[in-house]
């Protein structure tokens, strides 16, 4: 099981289209990555800001915008820009 699932979030960001997100992702590897992220979040109870979600976006942008990341917090993220 996932440790602290209520403190874990996910978003599909850099490998998703900026337009026509209602259509399947054309690039096979990107589609596979987003599909796998979606399945893993469902399986492990992770809050996902996926395609079509009103807050879906680049993680180092939506984190501060939504108040998920704040000054003084220690966080772990797969995005290299999150510390900014």
Phi, psi and omega in degrees: 000158180281135177283124179055060180299334179287346178254018182238134175228162177217151173215146173274118184235273195295339182251032176242153178289150177274341177234155176060045180290352176281349180263156176300146177292127186289321184282121188302316182293319177297317178300316179298317180297315181291319177298318179294317176302314180299314180296316181295320178296319178296317182293322187253008175071035180267135176292117184249126169263075186271187179303133180091345178285141184296339180256007179299136179177190181289129190302320181283356173261310183289332179305303177293321181301322182269358180078014180285319175251132182222158179306139178090350180280148169257119182230160176238133182210148179281000181259128185292344183265357188303327182294344179284000000 
